[in-house]
Amino acid sequence: MGNKMRILYAEDYELEAELTKIILEENEFIVDIAVTGEEAWNAYNRQKPDILLLDLNMPLKDGIEVTRLIRKKDPLTRIIIYTSHGEPEKEIAALDAGADEFIPKNRTPDVLIAHLKALRQKMITCLNVPHVYELSPITTFNAVARTVTIQGEATLLSSSEARLLQLLCVKSNQIANMDYLVKGIWKDATIGKRKRIKEYVCRIRQPLKKDPSIKIEYIGNDYEEGYMLITAPSPS
């Protein structure tokens, strides 16, 4: 693989796909484009990419179905949902299907490039493990084992706390609104759950106090309410 990472980008808006391809290739990525979910699935089977960058809304097969199909045969390839359609139900469904994280299209291309460069570095150093999130140079969260590890010291979270932290991780440095968090943990059982979210956040903050570079901030205004996981950048 060398330092060049191959990305399969599934996006049905061809102009947007081509513009993104140009930007990424200027930054030393190899990019293949699929304009339908079916084409993405076939392209994956022809040549496995290092990363899948998937839109959610695509003809023939949507991003959730493609994610589910790939995860049945491949637990390791990184799957990033890159979309402007961020309804909580779809994001949760993509996460449950096996997606690793979300990057919204309304952020600048520099955000996507920086994220992919950091991921490339992890792959080179063999740190690219799905569902293991590097929150800072000294802190990781393993969503499967439900453990936060800071400088080698591990803390086990409850299943609900771990699910909440995973939901925050996949939207790292973005606002995870309450609707998304509640549905991600309890699906349709939403009555009285906002208070529980607050309680879980308080518990998760306790072990994270050992790493002051990581914060979980409450965000509340007239338009949105939720939490943001603020993580420290990896060293370049």
Solvent accessible surface area in square Angstrom, and as a share of the most:
residue,aa,sasa,rsa
1,M,122,0.54
2,G,56,0.54
3,N,104,0.53
4,K,94,0.40
5,M,1,0.00
6,R,56,0.21
7,I,0,0.00
8,L,4,0.02
9,Y,0,0.00
10,A,0,0.00
11,E,3,0.01
12,D,60,0.31
13,Y,123,0.47
14,E,106,0.47
15,L,108,0.54
16,E,50,0.23
17,A,0,0.00
18,E,83,0.37
19,L,96,0.48
20,T,15,0.09
21,K,50,0.21
22,I,91,0.46
23,I,55,0.28
24,L,1,0.00
25,E,71,0.32
26,E,128,0.57
27,N,34,0.17
28,E,94,0.42
29,F,4,0.02
30,I,57,0.29
31,V,3,0.02
32,D,56,0.29
33,I,40,0.20
34,A,0,0.00
35,V,42,0.24
36,T,26,0.15
37,G,0,0.00
38,E,57,0.26
39,E,66,0.30
40,A,0,0.00
41,W,48,0.17
42,N,63,0.32
43,A,16,0.12
44,Y,11,0.04
45,N,70,0.36
46,R,178,0.65
47,Q,101,0.45
48,K,118,0.50
49,P,5,0.03
50,D,34,0.17
51,I,0,0.00
52,L,0,0.00
53,L,0,0.00
54,L,0,0.00
55,D,6,0.03
56,L,3,0.01
57,N,55,0.28
58,M,17,0.08
59,P,64,0.40
60,L,137,0.68
61,K,34,0.14
62,D,55,0.29
63,G,0,0.00
64,I,24,0.12
65,E,66,0.30
66,V,0,0.00
67,T,0,0.00
68,R,108,0.39
69,L,43,0.22
70,I,0,0.00
71,R,39,0.14
72,K,155,0.66
73,K,119,0.50
74,D,7,0.04
75,P,91,0.57
76,L,115,0.57
77,T,7,0.04
78,R,10,0.04
79,I,0,0.00
80,I,0,0.00
81,I,0,0.00
82,Y,17,0.07
83,T,8,0.05
84,S,79,0.51
85,H,74,0.33
86,G,40,0.39
87,E,75,0.33
88,P,23,0.14
89,E,94,0.42
90,K,65,0.27
91,E,12,0.05
92,I,12,0.06
93,A,36,0.28
94,A,0,0.00
95,L,7,0.03
96,D,76,0.40
97,A,12,0.10
98,G,10,0.09
99,A,0,0.00
100,D,0,0.00
101,E,14,0.06
102,F,8,0.03
103,I,8,0.04
104,P,32,0.20
105,K,40,0.17
106,N,135,0.69
107,R,80,0.29
108,T,83,0.48
109,P,67,0.42
110,D,103,0.53
111,V,50,0.29
112,L,5,0.02
113,I,18,0.09
114,A,62,0.48
115,H,61,0.27
116,L,0,0.00
117,K,84,0.36
118,A,44,0.34
119,L,6,0.03
120,R,34,0.13
121,Q,90,0.40
122,K,37,0.16
123,M,29,0.13
124,I,69,0.35
125,T,70,0.41
126,C,112,0.67
127,L,106,0.53
128,N,32,0.16
129,V,71,0.41
130,P,12,0.08
131,H,37,0.16
132,V,41,0.24
133,Y,13,0.05
134,E,49,0.22
135,L,4,0.02
136,S,2,0.01
137,P,78,0.49
138,I,69,0.35
139,T,0,0.00
140,T,51,0.30
141,F,0,0.00
142,N,47,0.24
143,A,17,0.13
144,V,120,0.69
145,A,49,0.38
146,R,82,0.30
147,T,30,0.18
148,V,1,0.00
149,T,40,0.23
150,I,9,0.05
151,Q,141,0.63
152,G,70,0.67
153,E,99,0.44
154,A,65,0.50
155,T,45,0.26
156,L,118,0.59
157,L,6,0.03
158,S,49,0.31
159,S,73,0.47
160,S,30,0.20
161,E,17,0.07
162,A,4,0.03
163,R,53,0.19
164,L,0,0.00
165,L,0,0.00
166,Q,23,0.10
167,L,0,0.00
168,L,1,0.01
169,C,6,0.04
170,V,2,0.01
171,K,20,0.08
172,S,35,0.22
173,N,58,0.30
174,Q,24,0.11
175,I,49,0.25
176,A,0,0.00
177,N,45,0.23
178,M,9,0.04
179,D,57,0.29
180,Y,2,0.01
181,L,0,0.00
182,V,6,0.04
183,K,46,0.19
184,G,4,0.04
185,I,29,0.15
186,W,45,0.16
187,K,128,0.54
188,D,132,0.69
189,A,59,0.46
190,T,58,0.34
191,I,166,0.84
192,G,57,0.55
193,K,35,0.15
194,R,125,0.46
195,K,143,0.61
196,R,93,0.34
197,I,0,0.00
198,K,124,0.52
199,E,60,0.27
200,Y,10,0.04
201,V,1,0.00
202,C,58,0.35
203,R,121,0.44
204,I,0,0.00
205,R,80,0.29
206,Q,101,0.45
207,P,15,0.09
208,L,7,0.04
209,K,136,0.58
210,K,110,0.47
211,D,4,0.02
212,P,111,0.70
213,S,54,0.35
214,I,8,0.04
215,K,109,0.46
216,I,7,0.03
217,E,67,0.30
218,Y,110,0.42
219,I,43,0.22
220,G,44,0.42
221,N,86,0.44
222,D,141,0.73
223,Y,205,0.78
224,E,61,0.27
225,E,57,0.26
226,G,0,0.00
227,Y,8,0.03
228,M,41,0.18
229,L,0,0.00
230,I,62,0.32
231,T,24,0.14
232,A,21,0.16
233,P,117,0.74
234,S,48,0.31
235,P,93,0.59
236,S,156,1.01
